């Protein structure tokens, strides 16, 4: 007997891949629309298909898979139809070779902004009292591997996943600054390194930013960083070279992700040898990426709307409120506690399609997904000119990242991007103002203040890169 739901899901996935490929071929770079479709294909659909067979096709998993394929089909259709209106032939091939990307700000502005952001990020760990990743490594060296190695110190004082913990002021904002701000900083200094400008300093800042990004031992910030790098490389590298670097980035992600997974120690087994630890880390990582994030969304279809009524927008409102000062949990935390029934634990964000269903049912999934596909194509046309400058490229990269990842994390994290990106641009503008004030002070009183706003050395460097 033909399984219509599974074959429909396969057809929708293939169609979405074709549309994403055609969109990428036309524009020349990864865009929010193509990124959203690819993220849906890689991080959402495999999990729903896996649990469809794991739970032996019971009714609630059929509903879950049906909802996911309807959402992906609607998003693909919305973007496909919108392309004829928003994407014109003049918007083809927005690739930007390294030498053609302008600085916009001086190197000093980027450096001061990056260091200031890191200081703010470190404030969270100062208030926490320790760095979970280093605490886990300390326990590993002193006592050997044991379950909950990094995960225990990670949640021990986190009020959002542990009701017995103590609230840290502005915790949500500081975490958003770490997740988003450090990726923006990484893009800046990857670019510095690629064009050969102050490479040692660029590498040092880059390593520091990566450390703060994974300082809690979580793996998904690393995944977001690697995805952001791929978006960046899709802009600055020729297509053949980009395809080669995809493999390198994937292998680096698997290696570091395996180590982080092993250090988290989310297992009840007593692992003794290094080989056992790495095998556990690799297997857990693959399972988490392909289907682990789908367990809570799939199980929620057994609860909504049978035991719980539809939310009618409450999840979106809760995510907005979570960014206000105070210990307000975001919906991914509430969702995990409702579905899994655990008052301590982890964030488990529903994917974009599941969250739409939890709020407005199947009709909501179809309408919201269709409109979101249209919006993504429209946003693509608006933000492509950002690729001309380094600050614009970093904003384009991270905006594309978080719009793409809404497929698996919902819309909550994109709200964080809006707040943090605005804060970083504002901070950069303040630094530029101070530099201009210093330049004017130098002109008036004769002090030796270098002009860092329109810096002659940058123009020389750009010319050298173009010549190379």
BELTAMO-V406576 format. One record per run of one state. SS is the DSSP state (A for helix, B for strand, O for the rest). FROM is the first residue (numbers start at 0). TO is the last residue. Records with the same first field share a line. If there is no record, write none. Layout:
BEGIN
SS=FROM-TO, FROM-TO
END
This chain:
BEGIN
O=0-2, 27-30, 54-57, 86-87, 91-96, 100-100, 102-105, 128-130, 143-149, 156-169, 195-197, 213-218, 236-237, 264-272, 292-292, 300-302, 304-306, 308-312, 321-329, 340-350, 409-410, 445-454, 467-467
A=3-26, 31-53, 58-85, 88-90, 97-99, 106-127, 131-142, 150-155, 170-194, 198-212, 219-235, 238-263, 273-291, 293-299, 313-320, 330-339, 351-387, 389-408, 411-444, 455-466
B=101-101, 303-303, 307-307, 388-388
END
